[in-house]
Amino acid sequence: MLLGITAGAWAQKPVKFKKDDVVKLLAEKKYSDAKDLIDKVLANPKEQDNKEALTYKAVIYADIAADSALGPNNPEALQTAAATLEQLQQNTDTAAFNKLMREDQGINAVSVVYSKSFNSGLTKFKDTAWTDAYKDFYNAYKWAGYITRNGFSQNPDRNAIDTFTVLYTGFAAQNASGYEQENGGSFKNPAMADSAMSMYLKLADRNIATKDMPAMYQYMIQYYQAKKDKANADKYLAVAKKAYPDKADLWNQIETQAMLAGGSVKDIISNYEQKDAGGQMTETQYIEIAQTLANAEKSTQDTAEIAAAKAASIDAYKKAFNLSQNGIYAFNVGILNYQKFSELDDEYYANKGEEAAKKAKRTAIEKAQEPIADSSIAWLTKGFDILSNKQDRDKNDIVSLNRAVDIIANLYNWKMNKARGHDPKAYDQYNALFKKFDALHDSFK
């Protein structure tokens, strides 16, 4: 009985930390034995705060994580090493922590945690486990920064950053943020969006722009657009345009999206006017704006807003036409004018009657219709001339041509009737033009 008690007491005797014993096991690569020893040491209440012992715990567990035989059977080893380093760093001043890293092999543990965390993040990134990938990449980023800032790197610049790690940390956070382009842009996970930007700014503010980074700058611009921060959106758009001129179509598309963002028709018109004033809009941008504003009634019931939108749409189509002489653009200018003409025509017939007020109203309407009819005819004719001479017409061209000749004929008929009985010369002119275009009805196949 006495022997049993003595044996039990001996088995639980506290183990003191002896650095030489641990170093010897590490030198012999007896990592499992080293782990058993350090676990017993740190189970001793008197050794639990021994920073040298904790440093070697991180070293031992990092070595196990890096060992091809032991690592797969000890999946928790890397996290234990990382957590131990984190605990040490939080509870030790910088100079003392650096001394432990330098004199007690701690920097080896840091290097393993950095490289293994990055590789783990890369695996999770490939598996689209974005949040978990971000956590691993961020851990790698943090320790890479420690290595550089404290002189453990071969890079003499202690303010340098690990570009690749920072970029992939940002990529993982970006993918986890759940960016949605609709309605000016939003994020399902705003905290992750902020984390992505924290990484990206470290690169952008150092003027780093490698071939892997167009997606980063795209996200930065969209982030600031979603935040309604025009100054920063414009700032990084300018950087992106300069760094990646071969991505001009992408940057123009983002600019256009910004002009169309914000919801209200009034805002879109204002964005368009500001951008157009700069004189650098592309044909594609003019067309996207024109198409959006041409359908303003889908977004607002305010007649004044709709009228302003149609006017801006006409302006955008005209400027697109000036850049490319596309017959469809001219056709659309003519159509939008014809819509205005038709609205006035409906108003004209709504004011039938012999009362003086109604007669005056009809006269005013006719006067307003005349320049609109002329503009519609002029632009539809431009479109007709271009499309009718086009050799490889598509279905849209054919439909537009047939519609154009019908509307032109209708407008000349209107002008002919207005000249009837008081201006024979004008009547004959408009009659001849009416017959010309009326004869082309449904002639394009």
C-alpha positions as CSV (number, residue, x, y, z in Angstrom):
1,M,0.0,0.0,0.0
2,L,2.8,2.4,0.9
3,L,4.6,1.5,-2.3
4,G,1.5,2.4,-4.4
5,I,1.1,5.8,-2.7
6,T,4.7,6.5,-3.2
7,A,4.6,5.6,-6.9
8,G,1.5,7.8,-7.4
9,A,3.1,10.7,-5.7
10,W,6.2,10.2,-7.8
11,A,4.2,10.1,-11.1
12,Q,2.7,13.5,-10.3
13,K,5.9,15.3,-9.3
14,P,6.0,18.7,-11.1
15,V,8.4,18.9,-14.0
16,K,10.7,21.9,-14.2
17,F,11.8,23.6,-17.4
18,K,15.3,22.7,-18.4
19,K,16.2,24.4,-21.7
20,D,19.0,22.0,-22.5
21,D,16.7,19.0,-22.4
22,V,14.3,20.6,-24.8
23,V,17.0,21.8,-27.2
24,K,18.6,18.3,-27.2
25,L,15.3,16.7,-28.2
26,L,14.7,19.3,-30.9
27,A,18.3,18.8,-32.3
28,E,17.6,15.0,-32.5
29,K,14.2,15.8,-34.1
30,K,12.4,13.8,-31.4
31,Y,9.4,16.1,-31.7
32,S,6.9,13.8,-30.0
33,D,9.2,13.4,-27.0
34,A,9.8,17.2,-26.9
35,K,6.0,17.7,-27.0
36,D,5.4,15.3,-24.1
37,L,8.1,17.1,-22.1
38,I,7.0,20.6,-22.7
39,D,3.3,19.7,-22.0
40,K,4.4,18.3,-18.6
41,V,6.5,21.4,-17.9
42,L,3.6,23.7,-18.6
43,A,1.3,21.6,-16.5
44,N,3.4,22.7,-13.6
45,P,1.7,25.7,-12.1
46,K,5.1,27.3,-11.3
47,E,6.1,27.0,-15.0
48,Q,2.8,28.1,-16.7
49,D,4.0,31.7,-17.2
50,N,7.6,30.8,-18.1
51,K,8.1,32.6,-21.4
52,E,11.0,30.6,-22.5
53,A,9.0,27.4,-22.0
54,L,6.1,28.9,-23.9
55,T,8.4,29.9,-26.7
56,Y,9.7,26.3,-27.0
57,K,6.1,25.1,-26.9
58,A,5.4,27.2,-30.0
59,V,8.6,25.9,-31.6
60,I,7.9,22.2,-30.9
61,Y,4.3,22.4,-32.1
62,A,5.4,24.3,-35.2
63,D,8.0,21.6,-35.9
64,I,5.3,18.9,-35.6
65,A,3.0,20.8,-37.9
66,A,5.8,21.1,-40.5
67,D,6.9,17.4,-40.2
68,S,5.6,15.3,-43.0
69,A,5.0,12.3,-40.8
70,L,3.7,13.9,-37.6
71,G,1.8,16.8,-39.1
72,P,-1.1,14.9,-40.7
73,N,-1.7,13.1,-37.4
74,N,-1.6,16.3,-35.3
75,P,-3.9,18.7,-37.2
76,E,-4.2,20.9,-34.2
77,A,-0.4,21.5,-33.9
78,L,-0.3,24.6,-36.2
79,Q,-3.2,26.3,-34.4
80,T,-1.5,25.5,-31.0
81,A,1.8,27.0,-32.2
82,A,0.0,30.1,-33.5
83,A,-2.1,30.6,-30.4
84,T,1.0,30.2,-28.2
85,L,2.9,32.8,-30.2
86,E,-0.2,35.1,-30.0
87,Q,-0.3,34.7,-26.2
88,L,3.4,35.4,-25.8
89,Q,3.3,38.5,-28.0
90,Q,0.3,39.9,-26.1
91,N,1.9,39.4,-22.7
92,T,5.5,40.5,-23.6
93,D,6.9,43.8,-24.5
94,T,8.3,44.0,-28.0
95,A,12.0,43.9,-27.1
96,A,11.6,40.9,-24.8
97,F,9.5,39.1,-27.3
98,N,12.1,39.7,-30.1
99,K,14.7,38.3,-27.8
100,L,12.8,35.1,-27.2
101,M,12.3,34.8,-31.0
102,R,16.0,35.3,-31.6
103,E,17.6,33.4,-28.8
104,D,15.1,30.5,-28.2
105,Q,14.3,29.5,-31.8
106,G,11.0,31.3,-31.7
107,I,11.5,32.8,-35.1
108,N,11.5,29.3,-36.5
109,A,7.9,28.8,-35.1
110,V,6.9,32.2,-36.6
111,S,8.2,31.1,-40.0
112,V,6.3,27.8,-39.9
113,V,3.1,29.5,-38.8
114,Y,3.5,32.0,-41.6
115,S,4.1,29.5,-44.4
116,K,1.7,26.8,-43.2
117,S,-1.1,29.4,-42.6
118,F,-0.6,30.8,-46.1
119,N,-0.7,27.3,-47.7
120,S,-3.8,26.4,-45.7
121,G,-5.4,29.6,-46.8
122,L,-4.6,28.8,-50.4
123,T,-6.2,25.4,-50.1
124,K,-9.3,26.8,-48.6
125,F,-9.3,29.6,-51.2
126,K,-9.3,27.0,-54.0
127,D,-12.2,25.3,-52.2
128,T,-14.1,28.7,-52.1
129,A,-14.2,28.6,-48.3
130,W,-13.6,32.3,-48.3
131,T,-14.0,33.2,-44.7
132,D,-11.8,30.4,-43.5
133,A,-9.2,31.2,-46.2
134,Y,-9.3,34.9,-45.0
135,K,-8.5,33.8,-41.4
136,D,-5.5,31.8,-42.5
137,F,-4.2,34.4,-44.9
138,Y,-4.6,37.1,-42.3
139,N,-2.6,35.0,-39.8
140,A,0.1,34.6,-42.5
141,Y,0.0,38.4,-43.2
142,K,0.3,39.3,-39.5
143,W,3.4,37.1,-39.0
144,A,5.0,38.1,-42.3
145,G,4.7,41.7,-41.1
146,Y,6.3,40.8,-37.8
147,I,9.2,39.1,-39.5
148,T,9.9,42.2,-41.7
149,R,9.3,44.9,-39.2
150,N,11.6,43.4,-36.6
151,G,14.6,42.6,-38.8
152,F,14.2,38.9,-39.2
153,S,13.8,39.2,-43.0
154,Q,16.6,39.6,-45.6
155,N,14.8,42.7,-46.8
156,P,16.5,45.7,-45.3
157,D,13.3,47.8,-45.7
158,R,11.4,47.2,-42.4
159,N,8.3,49.0,-43.8
160,A,8.0,46.6,-46.7
161,I,5.0,44.3,-47.0
162,D,4.5,40.8,-48.4
163,T,2.6,41.8,-51.5
164,F,1.4,38.3,-52.4
165,T,0.1,37.5,-48.9
166,V,-1.6,40.9,-48.5
167,L,-3.2,40.5,-51.9
168,Y,-4.6,37.1,-51.3
169,T,-5.9,38.1,-47.8
170,G,-7.8,40.9,-49.6
171,F,-9.1,38.5,-52.3
172,A,-10.5,36.1,-49.7
173,A,-12.2,38.9,-47.8
174,Q,-13.5,40.4,-51.0
175,N,-15.1,37.1,-52.0
176,A,-16.5,36.7,-48.5
177,S,-18.0,40.2,-48.6
178,G,-20.7,39.2,-51.1
179,Y,-20.7,42.3,-53.3
180,E,-23.9,42.9,-55.3
181,Q,-23.9,45.4,-58.1
182,E,-27.6,46.3,-58.1
183,N,-28.8,49.7,-56.9
184,G,-25.3,51.3,-56.7
185,G,-23.6,48.3,-55.0
186,S,-23.9,46.7,-51.6
187,F,-22.3,44.0,-49.5
188,K,-23.9,41.0,-47.8
189,N,-21.0,41.1,-45.3
190,P,-19.9,44.7,-44.8
191,A,-17.3,43.8,-42.2
192,M,-15.5,41.6,-44.8
193,A,-15.7,44.4,-47.3
194,D,-13.9,46.6,-44.9
195,S,-11.3,43.9,-44.2
196,A,-10.7,43.6,-48.0
197,M,-10.2,47.4,-48.3
198,S,-7.8,47.4,-45.3
199,M,-5.6,45.0,-47.2
200,Y,-6.0,46.6,-50.6
201,L,-5.1,50.1,-49.3
202,K,-1.8,48.8,-48.0
203,L,-0.9,48.0,-51.6
204,A,-2.6,50.9,-53.4
205,D,-1.1,53.5,-51.1
206,R,2.3,52.1,-51.9
207,N,1.6,52.5,-55.6
208,I,1.8,48.8,-56.1
209,A,0.1,47.6,-59.3
210,T,1.1,44.2,-60.5
211,K,-0.5,42.1,-63.3
212,D,-2.6,40.3,-60.7
213,M,-4.2,43.4,-59.3
214,P,-6.8,44.8,-61.8
215,A,-9.5,43.0,-59.8
216,M,-8.3,44.6,-56.6
217,Y,-8.6,48.1,-58.1
218,Q,-12.0,47.3,-59.6
219,Y,-13.2,46.3,-56.1
220,M,-11.8,49.4,-54.5
221,I,-13.6,51.6,-57.0
222,Q,-16.9,49.7,-56.5
223,Y,-16.5,49.8,-52.7
224,Y,-16.2,53.6,-52.7
225,Q,-19.0,53.9,-55.2
226,A,-21.2,51.8,-52.8
227,K,-20.1,54.1,-50.0
228,K,-21.0,57.2,-52.1
229,D,-17.4,58.3,-51.7
230,K,-17.0,59.9,-55.1
231,A,-13.6,61.4,-54.3
232,N,-11.9,58.1,-53.5
233,A,-13.8,56.3,-56.3
234,D,-12.4,58.8,-58.8
235,K,-9.0,58.7,-57.2
236,Y,-8.5,54.9,-57.5
237,L,-10.3,54.9,-60.9
238,A,-7.6,57.3,-62.2
239,V,-4.9,55.0,-60.7
240,A,-6.4,52.0,-62.3
241,K,-6.7,53.7,-65.7
242,K,-3.0,54.7,-65.6
243,A,-1.8,51.3,-64.3
244,Y,-3.9,49.1,-66.6
245,P,-4.6,51.0,-69.9
246,D,-5.4,47.6,-71.5
247,K,-8.4,47.3,-69.3
248,A,-10.0,50.5,-70.6
249,D,-13.3,48.8,-71.4
250,L,-13.6,47.6,-67.8
251,W,-12.9,51.0,-66.3
252,N,-15.3,52.7,-68.7
253,Q,-18.0,50.1,-67.7
254,I,-17.4,50.9,-64.0
255,E,-17.7,54.6,-64.7
256,T,-20.9,54.0,-66.6
257,Q,-22.3,51.9,-63.7
258,A,-21.4,54.8,-61.4
259,M,-23.4,57.2,-63.6
260,L,-26.4,54.9,-63.6
261,A,-26.2,54.2,-59.9
262,G,-28.1,56.0,-57.2
263,G,-31.6,55.1,-58.2
264,S,-33.3,58.3,-59.2
265,V,-33.6,59.5,-62.8
266,K,-32.6,63.0,-61.6
267,D,-29.4,61.6,-60.2
268,I,-28.6,59.7,-63.4
269,I,-29.1,62.9,-65.5
270,S,-26.9,64.8,-63.1
271,N,-24.2,62.2,-63.1
272,Y,-24.3,62.1,-66.9
273,E,-24.1,65.9,-67.2
274,Q,-21.0,66.0,-64.9
275,K,-19.2,63.2,-66.7
276,D,-20.1,64.6,-70.2
277,A,-18.7,68.0,-69.2
278,G,-15.3,66.4,-68.8
279,G,-15.3,65.5,-72.5
280,Q,-13.9,62.0,-72.2
281,M,-17.0,59.8,-72.5
282,T,-16.9,56.8,-74.8
283,E,-19.4,55.7,-77.4
284,T,-20.4,52.8,-75.2
285,Q,-21.0,55.1,-72.2
286,Y,-23.2,57.4,-74.2
287,I,-25.3,54.5,-75.4
288,E,-25.8,53.0,-72.0
289,I,-26.9,56.3,-70.6
290,A,-29.1,57.0,-73.6
291,Q,-30.8,53.6,-73.4
292,T,-31.4,53.9,-69.6
293,L,-32.8,57.4,-69.9
294,A,-34.9,56.6,-72.9
295,N,-36.9,54.3,-70.6
296,A,-37.2,56.7,-67.7
297,E,-40.9,56.0,-67.3
298,K,-40.0,52.6,-65.8
299,S,-38.4,54.4,-62.9
300,T,-40.5,57.5,-62.4
301,Q,-44.0,58.9,-63.0
302,D,-42.9,62.5,-62.7
303,T,-43.6,64.0,-66.2
304,A,-41.0,66.7,-65.8
305,E,-38.3,64.1,-64.9
306,I,-39.4,61.9,-67.8
307,A,-39.1,64.9,-70.2
308,A,-35.7,65.8,-68.9
309,A,-34.6,62.2,-69.2
310,K,-35.7,61.9,-72.8
311,A,-33.9,65.2,-73.7
312,A,-30.7,63.8,-72.1
313,S,-31.2,60.5,-73.9
314,I,-31.4,62.4,-77.2
315,D,-28.3,64.3,-76.3
316,A,-26.4,61.1,-75.5
317,Y,-27.5,59.4,-78.7
318,K,-26.4,62.4,-80.8
319,K,-23.0,62.4,-79.2
320,A,-22.6,58.6,-79.7
321,F,-23.6,59.2,-83.4
322,N,-20.9,61.9,-83.7
323,L,-18.3,59.3,-82.5
324,S,-19.3,56.5,-84.9
325,Q,-21.9,57.5,-87.4
326,N,-24.0,54.5,-86.4
327,G,-27.4,54.6,-88.2
328,I,-29.2,53.0,-85.3
329,Y,-28.2,55.9,-83.1
330,A,-29.6,58.4,-85.6
331,F,-32.7,56.3,-85.8
332,N,-33.2,56.4,-82.0
333,V,-32.8,60.2,-82.0
334,G,-35.5,60.4,-84.6
335,I,-37.8,58.0,-82.6
336,L,-37.4,60.0,-79.4
337,N,-38.3,63.2,-81.2
338,Y,-41.3,61.4,-82.8
339,Q,-42.5,60.3,-79.3
340,K,-42.5,64.0,-78.3
341,F,-44.4,64.9,-81.5
342,S,-47.0,62.1,-80.9
343,E,-47.6,63.3,-77.3
344,L,-48.3,66.8,-78.6
345,D,-50.5,65.3,-81.3
346,D,-52.6,63.6,-78.6
347,E,-52.8,66.9,-76.8
348,Y,-53.9,68.6,-80.0
349,Y,-56.8,66.3,-80.5
350,A,-57.7,66.5,-76.9
351,N,-58.4,70.2,-77.5
352,K,-61.0,69.8,-80.2
353,G,-63.7,72.5,-80.3
354,E,-64.4,76.0,-81.6
355,E,-63.8,77.9,-78.4
356,A,-61.2,80.6,-78.7
357,A,-59.1,79.1,-75.9
358,K,-59.0,75.7,-77.6
359,K,-58.2,77.2,-81.0
360,A,-55.3,79.1,-79.4
361,K,-54.1,75.9,-77.6
362,R,-54.1,74.0,-80.9
363,T,-52.2,76.7,-82.6
364,A,-49.6,76.7,-79.9
365,I,-49.3,73.0,-80.1
366,E,-48.8,73.0,-83.8
367,K,-46.1,75.6,-83.4
368,A,-44.3,73.4,-80.9
369,Q,-44.7,70.4,-83.2
370,E,-43.0,71.9,-86.2
371,P,-39.3,71.9,-85.0
372,I,-39.8,68.5,-83.4
373,A,-41.2,67.1,-86.6
374,D,-38.3,68.6,-88.6
375,S,-35.8,67.2,-86.1
376,S,-37.4,63.8,-86.2
377,I,-37.4,63.7,-90.0
378,A,-33.8,64.9,-90.2
379,W,-32.5,62.2,-87.8
380,L,-34.7,59.4,-89.2
381,T,-33.4,60.3,-92.6
382,K,-29.8,60.2,-91.5
383,G,-30.5,56.7,-90.1
384,F,-32.3,55.7,-93.2
385,D,-29.4,56.8,-95.5
386,I,-26.8,54.9,-93.5
387,L,-28.8,51.7,-92.9
388,S,-30.2,51.5,-96.5
389,N,-26.6,51.6,-97.8
390,K,-25.4,49.0,-95.3
391,Q,-24.4,45.7,-97.0
392,D,-24.6,43.4,-94.0
393,R,-27.9,44.5,-92.3
394,D,-29.1,42.6,-89.3
395,K,-32.7,42.1,-88.1
396,N,-32.6,45.3,-86.0
397,D,-31.4,47.3,-89.0
398,I,-34.2,45.9,-91.1
399,V,-36.9,46.6,-88.5
400,S,-35.5,50.1,-88.0
401,L,-35.5,50.9,-91.7
402,N,-39.1,49.8,-92.2
403,R,-40.2,51.8,-89.2
404,A,-38.2,54.8,-90.2
405,V,-39.8,55.1,-93.7
406,D,-43.3,54.8,-92.2
407,I,-42.7,57.5,-89.6
408,I,-41.0,59.8,-92.2
409,A,-43.9,59.3,-94.5
410,N,-46.4,60.1,-91.7
411,L,-44.5,63.3,-90.7
412,Y,-44.4,64.5,-94.3
413,N,-48.1,63.8,-94.6
414,W,-48.6,65.9,-91.5
415,K,-46.6,68.8,-93.0
416,M,-48.3,68.4,-96.4
417,N,-51.7,68.8,-94.7
418,K,-50.6,71.8,-92.8
419,A,-49.5,73.4,-96.1
420,R,-52.7,72.5,-97.9
421,G,-54.6,75.4,-99.4
422,H,-52.1,78.2,-98.5
423,D,-48.7,77.1,-99.6
424,P,-48.8,75.1,-102.9
425,K,-45.1,74.9,-103.3
426,A,-44.6,73.4,-99.8
427,Y,-47.5,71.2,-100.4
428,D,-46.1,69.8,-103.6
429,Q,-42.7,69.3,-101.9
430,Y,-44.0,67.4,-98.9
431,N,-46.4,65.4,-101.1
432,A,-43.5,64.2,-103.2
433,L,-41.5,63.2,-100.2
434,F,-44.5,61.5,-98.6
435,K,-45.0,59.4,-101.7
436,K,-41.3,58.6,-101.8
437,F,-41.2,57.1,-98.3
438,D,-44.7,55.7,-98.4
439,A,-43.7,53.7,-101.4
440,L,-40.9,52.1,-99.3
441,H,-43.4,50.7,-96.7
442,D,-42.3,47.2,-95.6
443,S,-39.8,47.0,-98.5
444,F,-36.8,46.0,-96.5
445,K,-36.4,42.3,-95.9
